[in-house]
Amino acid sequence: MQIEIDDLSRPAIHALLEEHLKNMYELSPPECVFALDLERLRSPDITFWSAWDGALLLGCGALKELDAQHAEIKSMRTPAALRRRGAGRAILAHIVEVAKARGYRRLSLETGTAPAFRPAQRLYQSFGFAYCGPFADYALDPHSVFLTLEL
């Protein structure tokens, strides 16, 4: 598996992000969907990675700088047809290592509360993420949970 910084130009990435956004809107009310679209992922404060097995896209994830000491994980996704291959775990490990190397002291994320989000929550918890309150511009809502990791 090769994890690389991605420029968001390839059709496979576009398709995966479209799958991601569609699924988020299926699982949560529109006002509670915080997934970023392609253009918002191109923001200079975001680094986006993709994971590949040859020409096969296995997943993606992003790191958004909130301030000099705090960053947020965004757009963690593996294609529904290719889950359980370790790509999510590999991307998360990569993001955590990059966050440490950049000197962040805290790494946080928002995810949903529907049962479909439980595997993601378990993955984050296996890395030491703990439930916390809202951070950055988030507010409490019944469709979001927040997790954080002190680095």
SVG drawing of the C-alpha trace seen along z (x, -y; Angstrom):
<svg xmlns="http://www.w3.org/2000/svg" viewBox="-32 -29 41 36">
<polyline fill="none" stroke="black" stroke-width="0.4" points="0.0,0.0 1.4,-3.4 0.2,-6.5 0.8,-9.8 -0.1,-13.4 -2.8,-13.8 -3.6,-16.9 -7.3,-15.8 -7.2,-15.7 -7.8,-12.0 -11.2,-10.7 -10.9,-7.9 -10.5,-10.4 -13.5,-12.4 -15.6,-9.2 -14.6,-8.3 -15.3,-11.8 -18.7,-11.7 -19.4,-8.3 -18.4,-9.8 -20.6,-12.9 -23.6,-10.9 -23.2,-8.5 -22.9,-11.3 -26.1,-12.9 -27.8,-9.5 -26.8,-9.0 -27.2,-12.5 -29.5,-15.6 -28.0,-18.1 -27.3,-20.7 -25.2,-18.0 -23.0,-17.0 -19.5,-18.4 -17.8,-16.5 -15.8,-18.7 -16.4,-18.8 -13.6,-18.7 -13.1,-22.5 -13.0,-22.9 -10.5,-20.1 -8.2,-22.2 -7.8,-24.8 -4.2,-25.7 -4.7,-24.6 -5.5,-21.1 -3.2,-18.2 -5.0,-15.4 -3.6,-11.8 -4.7,-8.8 -3.8,-5.2 -3.2,-2.9 -2.5,0.7 -1.1,0.1 -3.9,-1.7 -6.6,-0.7 -7.6,-3.5 -8.0,-2.0 -8.9,-5.1 -8.2,-8.7 -7.8,-11.1 -6.9,-14.7 -5.4,-16.9 -6.7,-20.4 -4.7,-22.8 -6.8,-24.6 -4.0,-26.5 -0.3,-25.9 -1.0,-23.3 -4.3,-21.7 -5.3,-19.9 -8.4,-18.1 -8.8,-14.8 -11.2,-15.2 -12.4,-13.0 -11.4,-9.6 -12.9,-7.2 -12.4,-3.8 -14.6,-2.6 -17.5,-0.5 -16.4,2.3 -12.8,2.3 -13.2,2.2 -11.4,4.4 -8.0,4.2 -6.3,2.0 -6.3,-1.2 -8.2,-3.2 -5.8,-2.1 -2.8,-2.9 -4.0,-6.3 -4.9,-7.2 -1.5,-6.1 0.1,-8.2 -1.9,-11.3 -1.1,-10.9 2.6,-10.6 2.5,-13.7 0.6,-15.6 3.3,-14.7 6.1,-15.7 4.4,-19.1 4.4,-19.7 0.7,-19.6 -0.2,-18.9 -3.8,-17.8 -5.6,-16.0 -9.4,-16.0 -12.3,-14.9 -16.0,-14.9 -18.0,-11.9 -21.6,-10.8 -23.7,-9.0 -25.6,-6.6 -24.7,-2.9 -22.8,-3.0 -20.2,-5.3 -19.4,-2.8 -16.6,-1.0 -14.9,-4.4 -15.3,-5.3 -13.7,-2.0 -10.8,-2.6 -10.1,-6.1 -10.4,-4.7 -7.9,-2.0 -5.4,-4.8 -6.1,-6.4 -8.7,-9.0 -11.1,-9.8 -14.6,-11.4 -14.6,-15.1 -16.8,-18.1 -17.1,-20.2 -14.0,-22.0 -13.2,-24.7 -16.6,-25.9 -18.6,-22.8 -21.5,-22.9 -23.3,-20.1 -25.8,-18.3 -27.4,-14.8 -25.8,-13.6 -22.2,-14.4 -19.6,-12.9 -16.2,-14.5 -12.9,-12.7 -9.5,-14.0 -5.9,-12.7 -3.2,-14.4 0.0,-14.0"/>
</svg>
